[in-house]
Amino acid sequence: MDEDKKGNFLNIYGMIFVVFGSLNLLFFHLLSGMKGNVVASVRILLMVLVLAIIATFGKKWTNIEKREWGYLIFGGALSFGLYTYCLATGLAATSLTQGSIIFNLAAVFAMIFAVIFKQESWNWSAFFGAIVAIIGVGISSASASGQGTGTIYGDVLVLIAAASLSLGTVIAHKIGTRHHPIALTSLLGFFGLVALLPFTIIDFINTPWFHLDWNKYSMLLFIGILGGALAFGAYFKCVELVGASAAVVYIFLNVPLSIFYSRVFLNENVHWLQIIGAIIVLAGAGWSVYARNKTAKQAINHHVSHV
C-alpha cells in the first residue's frame, strides 16, 4: 500500500474510532445508574459476538501460535476488561469533559509502554511533553473538583482506563499483523470478558433487566455494536497501519467533541481552568507524539540510507 492511500485509510479509520468513541464516553456517563462492571460486560459481550460473526463469515480467522496466547490473554484483559470497567465506572463519578481530558493521557502511557516493550526508543523531548500533559490533567482535575463537576475517585479510574488501554494495545501489538483486525479485536474482547466475568456475574444476575427503559437498552446496544465492534475494529486497524502509540493520537479529538456533548446534551458548565488544562494536555501530549514520530522517521531514514 502506497503512503497516500495508507494515509487516507488511516484517517478514515481514525475518525470512525473518534466519532463513535466520543459517543461511547457520553453514553457511559449517561448509564451511570447501572453498575460499571455490568455495563462493561454487556458492551464487550455484544462487541465480541458481532465481530466473531463477521470474522467467521468473512473467513478472517487464522491459527493462533503458541507464543501468541500470552499476548492475547493479557492484552485482552487490560485493553478490554480492566479498561472498559474503569472507564464505565469512572465516567459515572466524574464529568464527561473531565473524563475526556484525562483520557488523553493514553497517548503518554502508550509512549512509555512502547519504550518498555522495546517497540520504540526513549525520547527526552517526548518525555517532557508528557510531563506537560500530566500537569494539564492536574490543573483540570483540581478545577473540576473545586466546581463539584468531578471527583478524584472518578478521575483516577479514568486514568487507570487510559493506562490499561495503552498497555493492552502495546502488548497486543507484539503479535504483529498476522491476525485480521476484526478477528484480533474479537479475540482480545473475549479474553477481556473472561477476565471481567468473575467480578460481574452476581451484579449481572441482580440487574433488573425487565425494568430498564429503552433509552438504556439503546445506549447499551450502541456502545457494544457501533462504539465497540466498529470503533475498536477501526482502532486496531490504525494500530496495524502505524503502530500502537501513533494510533492513540486520534483520542485527542475526543476533548472538543466531549465539551460539545457536555454543553448540548448534559447542560454541563465547563470551567475556564478546565479549558486551560485541556489545552495544556493537548499541547503536551501532541508534542510528545510529534517528537516520537519525528525520531522514528529519522531512524528509518538513517537505516535506509545505510542499506
C-alpha positions as CSV (number, residue, x, y, z in Angstrom):
1,M,0.0,0.0,0.0
2,D,1.5,3.4,-1.0
3,E,1.8,6.2,1.6
4,D,-1.0,8.4,0.2
5,K,-3.5,5.5,0.2
6,K,-2.3,4.4,3.6
7,G,-2.8,7.9,5.0
8,N,-6.3,8.1,3.6
9,F,-7.3,4.8,5.1
10,L,-5.7,5.8,8.4
11,N,-7.7,9.0,8.6
12,I,-11.0,7.2,7.8
13,Y,-10.4,4.5,10.4
14,G,-9.2,7.1,12.9
15,M,-12.3,9.3,12.5
16,I,-14.6,6.3,12.9
17,F,-12.8,5.5,16.2
18,V,-13.0,9.1,17.4
19,V,-16.6,9.8,16.5
20,F,-18.1,6.6,17.9
21,G,-15.6,6.5,20.7
22,S,-16.6,10.0,21.9
23,L,-20.2,9.0,21.8
24,N,-19.2,6.0,23.9
25,L,-17.9,8.4,26.6
26,L,-21.2,10.2,26.6
27,F,-23.3,7.0,26.9
28,F,-21.0,5.6,29.6
29,H,-21.7,8.8,31.5
30,L,-25.5,8.6,30.9
31,L,-25.5,4.9,32.0
32,S,-24.3,5.9,35.5
33,G,-27.4,4.4,37.1
34,M,-26.1,0.9,36.2
35,K,-23.1,-0.8,37.8
36,G,-19.9,-0.2,35.8
37,N,-18.9,-3.9,35.7
38,V,-22.4,-4.8,34.2
39,V,-22.2,-2.1,31.6
40,A,-18.6,-3.2,30.7
41,S,-19.6,-6.9,30.4
42,V,-22.6,-6.2,28.2
43,R,-20.6,-3.9,26.0
44,I,-17.8,-6.4,25.5
45,L,-20.2,-9.4,25.0
46,L,-22.1,-7.6,22.2
47,M,-18.8,-6.5,20.6
48,V,-17.3,-10.0,20.6
49,L,-20.5,-11.6,19.2
50,V,-20.7,-9.1,16.3
51,L,-17.0,-9.3,15.4
52,A,-16.9,-13.1,15.7
53,I,-19.8,-13.4,13.3
54,I,-18.2,-11.1,10.8
55,A,-14.8,-12.8,11.1
56,T,-16.5,-16.2,10.6
57,F,-18.5,-15.3,7.5
58,G,-15.6,-13.2,6.2
59,K,-13.1,-16.1,6.8
60,K,-10.8,-13.8,8.8
61,W,-9.6,-16.3,11.3
62,T,-6.0,-17.6,11.4
63,N,-4.4,-20.2,13.6
64,I,-3.1,-18.9,16.9
65,E,0.6,-19.7,17.5
66,K,1.7,-20.9,21.0
67,R,3.7,-17.7,21.6
68,E,0.7,-15.5,20.9
69,W,-1.6,-16.8,23.7
70,G,0.0,-14.8,26.4
71,Y,-0.2,-11.6,24.4
72,L,-3.9,-12.2,23.6
73,I,-4.8,-13.1,27.2
74,F,-3.0,-10.2,28.9
75,G,-3.7,-7.7,26.1
76,G,-7.4,-8.5,26.2
77,A,-7.7,-8.5,30.0
78,L,-6.2,-5.0,30.0
79,S,-7.4,-3.3,26.8
80,F,-11.0,-4.6,27.2
81,G,-11.6,-6.0,30.7
82,L,-9.9,-3.5,33.0
83,Y,-10.2,-0.6,30.6
84,T,-13.9,-0.9,30.0
85,Y,-14.7,-1.4,33.6
86,C,-12.7,1.5,34.8
87,L,-14.0,3.8,32.1
88,A,-17.6,2.9,32.7
89,T,-17.3,3.3,36.5
90,G,-15.1,6.4,36.3
91,L,-17.3,8.3,33.9
92,A,-20.2,7.7,36.3
93,A,-18.3,9.5,39.0
94,T,-16.8,12.5,37.1
95,S,-17.9,14.8,34.3
96,L,-17.8,13.9,30.7
97,T,-15.4,16.8,29.9
98,Q,-13.1,15.9,32.8
99,G,-13.0,12.2,31.8
100,S,-12.2,13.1,28.2
101,I,-9.4,15.4,29.2
102,I,-7.8,12.7,31.5
103,F,-8.2,10.0,28.8
104,N,-5.8,11.9,26.6
105,L,-3.0,10.6,28.7
106,A,-3.5,7.3,26.9
107,A,-1.1,8.8,24.3
108,V,1.5,9.4,27.0
109,F,1.1,5.9,28.5
110,A,1.4,4.4,25.0
111,M,4.8,6.1,24.6
112,I,6.1,4.8,28.0
113,F,4.9,1.2,27.4
114,A,6.1,1.2,23.8
115,V,9.6,2.1,25.2
116,I,9.4,-0.5,27.9
117,F,8.4,-3.2,25.4
118,K,11.2,-2.0,23.0
119,Q,8.8,-1.0,20.3
120,E,10.2,2.5,20.3
121,S,13.4,4.2,21.6
122,W,13.4,6.7,24.5
123,N,13.0,10.3,23.6
124,W,13.6,13.1,26.1
125,S,11.7,15.7,24.1
126,A,8.6,13.4,24.1
127,F,9.1,12.8,27.8
128,F,9.0,16.5,28.7
129,G,5.8,16.8,26.5
130,A,4.3,14.0,28.6
131,I,5.2,15.9,31.8
132,V,3.4,19.0,30.5
133,A,0.3,16.9,29.7
134,I,0.3,15.5,33.2
135,I,0.5,19.0,34.6
136,G,-2.5,19.9,32.5
137,V,-4.5,17.0,33.9
138,G,-3.7,18.1,37.4
139,I,-4.9,21.7,36.7
140,S,-8.1,20.3,35.1
141,S,-8.8,17.8,37.9
142,A,-8.3,20.5,40.6
143,S,-10.7,22.8,38.8
144,A,-13.4,20.1,38.3
145,S,-13.2,19.0,41.9
146,G,-13.5,22.6,43.1
147,Q,-16.5,23.2,40.9
148,G,-18.2,20.0,42.0
149,T,-18.2,18.5,38.5
150,G,-15.7,15.8,39.1
151,T,-14.3,13.5,41.8
152,I,-10.8,12.3,42.5
153,Y,-12.2,8.7,42.6
154,G,-13.7,9.1,39.1
155,D,-10.6,10.8,37.7
156,V,-8.3,8.0,39.0
157,L,-10.5,5.3,37.4
158,V,-10.4,7.1,34.0
159,L,-6.6,7.4,34.4
160,I,-6.4,3.7,35.0
161,A,-8.6,3.1,32.0
162,A,-6.3,5.2,29.8
163,A,-3.2,3.2,31.1
164,S,-4.9,-0.1,30.6
165,L,-5.9,0.6,27.0
166,S,-2.4,1.7,26.2
167,L,-0.6,-1.2,27.9
168,G,-3.1,-3.7,26.4
169,T,-2.7,-2.3,22.9
170,V,1.1,-2.3,23.2
171,I,1.1,-5.9,24.4
172,A,-1.3,-7.0,21.6
173,H,0.9,-5.2,19.0
174,K,3.7,-7.6,19.9
175,I,1.7,-10.2,17.9
176,G,2.3,-8.1,14.8
177,T,-0.1,-8.1,11.8
178,R,-0.7,-11.8,11.5
179,H,-4.3,-11.5,12.5
180,H,-7.0,-9.5,10.8
181,P,-8.1,-6.5,13.0
182,I,-11.7,-7.9,13.2
183,A,-10.5,-11.3,14.4
184,L,-7.9,-9.8,16.7
185,T,-10.4,-7.4,18.3
186,S,-12.8,-10.3,18.8
187,L,-10.1,-12.4,20.5
188,L,-8.9,-9.6,22.7
189,G,-12.5,-8.8,23.7
190,F,-13.2,-12.4,24.5
191,F,-10.3,-12.6,27.0
192,G,-11.3,-9.2,28.4
193,L,-14.8,-10.6,29.0
194,V,-13.3,-13.8,30.6
195,A,-11.3,-11.6,33.0
196,L,-14.3,-9.4,33.9
197,L,-17.0,-12.1,34.4
198,P,-15.9,-13.4,37.8
199,F,-16.3,-9.9,39.2
200,T,-19.6,-9.3,37.4
201,I,-21.7,-12.4,37.4
202,I,-23.6,-11.6,40.7
203,D,-24.3,-8.0,39.8
204,F,-25.3,-9.1,36.3
205,I,-27.9,-11.5,37.6
206,N,-29.2,-9.0,40.1
207,T,-29.7,-6.2,37.5
208,P,-33.5,-5.6,36.9
209,W,-33.3,-6.1,33.1
210,F,-37.1,-6.0,32.6
211,H,-37.4,-2.7,34.3
212,L,-34.8,-0.8,32.2
213,D,-36.1,1.8,29.8
214,W,-35.5,1.7,26.1
215,N,-33.0,4.6,26.3
216,K,-30.7,2.4,28.4
217,Y,-31.1,-0.6,26.0
218,S,-30.4,1.7,23.0
219,M,-27.2,3.0,24.7
220,L,-26.0,-0.5,25.6
221,L,-26.6,-1.6,22.0
222,F,-24.6,1.4,20.7
223,I,-21.6,1.0,23.0
224,G,-21.5,-2.7,22.2
225,I,-22.0,-2.7,18.4
226,L,-21.1,0.7,17.0
227,G,-19.0,2.1,19.8
228,G,-17.5,-1.4,20.5
229,A,-17.3,-3.6,17.4
230,L,-17.0,-0.8,14.8
231,A,-14.9,1.6,16.8
232,F,-12.4,-0.9,18.1
233,G,-12.2,-2.7,14.7
234,A,-11.2,0.7,13.3
235,Y,-8.8,1.4,16.2
236,F,-6.8,-1.9,15.8
237,K,-6.7,-1.3,12.0
238,C,-5.0,2.0,12.8
239,V,-2.6,0.1,15.1
240,E,-1.8,-2.3,12.3
241,L,-1.1,0.6,9.9
242,V,1.1,2.8,12.2
243,G,1.7,1.1,15.5
244,A,0.3,1.3,19.0
245,S,1.4,4.8,20.1
246,A,0.8,6.6,16.9
247,A,-2.8,5.2,16.7
248,V,-3.7,6.7,20.1
249,V,-3.2,10.2,18.8
250,Y,-6.8,10.2,17.5
251,I,-8.0,10.2,21.1
252,F,-7.1,13.9,21.2
253,L,-10.1,14.8,19.2
254,N,-12.4,13.4,22.0
255,V,-11.9,16.6,24.0
256,P,-13.6,19.1,21.7
257,L,-16.4,16.6,20.9
258,S,-16.9,15.8,24.6
259,I,-17.1,19.5,25.5
260,F,-19.7,19.9,22.8
261,Y,-21.7,16.9,24.1
262,S,-21.5,18.2,27.6
263,R,-23.0,21.6,26.7
264,V,-25.6,20.3,24.3
265,F,-26.8,17.0,25.8
266,L,-25.9,17.3,29.5
267,N,-26.1,21.1,30.0
268,E,-22.8,20.9,32.0
269,N,-20.7,24.1,32.6
270,V,-17.1,23.9,31.6
271,H,-14.9,26.0,33.9
272,W,-12.2,28.1,32.2
273,L,-9.5,26.3,34.2
274,Q,-10.7,23.0,32.7
275,I,-10.3,24.6,29.2
276,I,-6.8,25.7,30.1
277,G,-6.0,22.3,31.5
278,A,-7.3,20.7,28.3
279,I,-5.2,22.9,26.1
280,I,-2.1,22.1,28.2
281,V,-2.9,18.4,27.9
282,L,-3.4,18.6,24.2
283,A,-0.2,20.6,23.7
284,G,1.9,18.3,25.9
285,A,0.6,15.0,24.6
286,G,0.6,16.3,21.0
287,W,4.2,17.4,21.3
288,S,5.1,14.0,22.8
289,V,3.5,12.2,19.8
290,Y,5.2,14.6,17.3
291,A,8.6,14.1,18.9
292,R,8.3,10.3,18.9
293,N,7.2,10.2,15.3
294,K,10.0,12.5,14.2
295,T,12.6,10.3,15.9
296,A,11.1,7.2,14.4
297,K,11.2,8.7,10.9
298,Q,14.8,9.8,11.4
299,A,15.7,6.2,12.5
300,I,14.0,4.7,9.4
301,N,15.7,7.2,7.0
302,H,19.1,6.5,8.7
303,H,18.5,2.8,8.3
304,V,17.5,3.1,4.6
305,S,20.5,5.4,3.8
306,H,22.9,2.7,5.1
307,V,21.3,-0.2,3.2
